[in-house]
Amino acid sequence: MSDASDAAAKTDLKRYLVSGREALIWKLDGLSEYDVRRPLVPTGTNLLGLVKHMAGVEAGYLGLVFGRPFPEPLPWTADGLEFNTDMWATPDQTRESLISLYRRVGAHSSETIEALSLDTIGRVPWWTGDRSAASLHEILVHLIAETHRHAGHADLVRELIDGEVGLRQGNDNLPPADRGWWDEYRERVEAAAREAAEG
């Protein structure tokens, strides 16, 4: 890949990574401390936990994997901890501190992306066998998918909290409809599901 095409691809990949990160953070806007932390599904998924989780995930993939470890300790990413320690915020972990951390991780990620070519090979210790060797390009695609997946989780959790939905601030990416339309639409979807189930 030429330097120009490498730079253009990096620009596109960074844009998608940043948009996913910002969408995830935006889902916490305007909510109480309780609402950003409370679990709304049986597996405990919560908004601030998703931010904490993704800070650790991104620090790993765009830090440790390429020999550029994020310089701050992230104790919830250590080996041997209880499952899901990274998926919820303890009372002393503030919303502001975790969002700020995620943004610092993002800045560190940008430095890694700028410092390396897309064909640079890193080692992913938690991937098995030959798969553990991966290019920066592959890692970025994987991380973008992971970030947007969790932004989608956050969108559903936020809707369960207060009905707010949307792709990103200023663009909800939904039909321009009022609450009455959505209620009627949901009833139609429910009726179709029941009819299909009844055969």
N, C-alpha and C positions, 0 to 999 in steps of 0.2 A: 504494500500500500504506500502511495506517495505521501510526502509530508503534508501536502495540501488536502488530500482526501482523508488522511488520518485526522487532521485538525477539524475538517468538516464533520466527520463521523463523531468525534469527541464532542463537538458543539451540540449535535443532535442528542447524543446519549446523555450528556449532562443536563440538557433542557428537560428531558423526560424524568430523570432522577430528581431534579429540583422540584418539578411540578408535583410529583408524587409526595415528596417530603412536605412541601407547603400545604398540599391538600390535607394531609394527615394532621398537621399542626393546626390548621384552620378549624378542624372539627371540634376543638376545645373552646373556641371563642364564645364568650358570653355565658358559660356554664359555671355553676357553683363548684366548690371543691368536692363536694359529695358526688355530683353528677359526673365529673371527669374521672372519678375513681371507681364508681360502683359497677359491679358486674351485672350484665343484663342478659346473659345466656348461661346455660348450665356449665360451660367450660370456663366461665369467669372473665370473658373478654371485656375489657374496659378501655376507655380512650387514653388515659394517661399511661397505662401499661403498654399500649401499642407504641406510643412515642418512646418509652424507655426501651422496649424490645428492639425497635428499629435503630435506635442510637447504638446499641451494642452490636447488632447485626452489621450495620454499615461500617462501624469502626473495625470490625473483624475483616470484612471482605476488602475494604479499600485501605486497610492499615496492615494488620498482621500478615495477611496473605501475600503481600508484596514487600515484606521486610521493612515496612514503614509504620510501626505500631503507633496507635493514637497515644499521645503522651500522658493522658490522665487515666488514673485507675478506674475501672468499671467492675467493681467487685461482683456484681451479679452475672458476669460472664465467665467466672472461674469454673474450673472443672470440679465435679463432686458435690455441687450444691443441690438442694431440693429442686425437683422439677418446677418449671415455670416461675422461678424467682425473678426472672427478667420481665414477666408479663403483668406485674402490678407494682404500684408505687407504695412504699411504706409511708407512714404518716410524716416522717422527717424529710422525705424526698418531695420537695415542692414542685408544683407545676412549672413555675418560672425556672427553677434549676434544671429540670429535665428538658424543657424546651430549649433553654440556652445551651445545654450539653449537646442536644441533637444538632443545633446550628453550628456549634464548634466542630462536631464530627463532620458535618457537611463541608465546612471550610477545609478541614484536613483531607477529606475525600477529593475536593477540587485540586488541592496541591498534588495528590497522588496521580490524578488523571493527567494533570499538566506535565508532571515530571516523567511519565512513562509513555511509551508507544503502545498502541492498542494490541500489538502482538507480543508484548512482554508477558512472560510466563510467571505466574505465582503458584504457590502451593497452598491448597486448602486442607488443613489438617483434619477437618471433620468430614471430608469427602473420602470415600474409600478407593484403594487401589490406584490404577492408572488415571482414574478420573480426578485425582487430587491435583494434577497439573492442569492449570487453566489460564487462558490468556486474559489480559485486562478487558478485552472486548467481551469475552464470554461472561466474566464476572459482572461487568456493567449490565449486560442484558439480564442476567440472573437477579441482580440487585434491584433493577427497575421493576421487574415482575414482582418481586417480593414486596417492594415498597407500595406499589399500586394495589396489590392484593390486600395488604393491611389497611390502605386508605379506603378500600371498599368495605372492609369490616367496620372501620370507623364510621363510614357513612350510614350503615345499618344501625350501629349502636346509637349514633346521634338521633336517628329517626325514632328509635324506641324511647329515647329520653324526652324529646320535645317536639318531634315531628319535623324538625329542620332537615332538609336534604340538599344535595347539590354536588356538582363536580368540583367547583372551586368558587372562591369569592367572585361575585359578579357574573357567574355563568353556572346556573344550576343544571343545564343540559336536559331540562324536562319540558314537556308540553306546557304552554301557558294556560293553565287551568286553575279554577278555584277549588276550595275544599269540597264543595258539593259534587263537582265533576269527579274528583278523586274517590269520594265515597261511593258514587254510583259505579265507577270503573272497577273498584275493588269488589263490589257486589257481583258484577258481571263475571269477573275472574273466578270468584268463589262458586258462583252458580255453574259455570262451565266445568270446574273441577269436580263438583258433586255429580253432575250429569255424567261425566266420563267415568267416575268411580262406580256409578250405579249401572253402567253398561247400557 
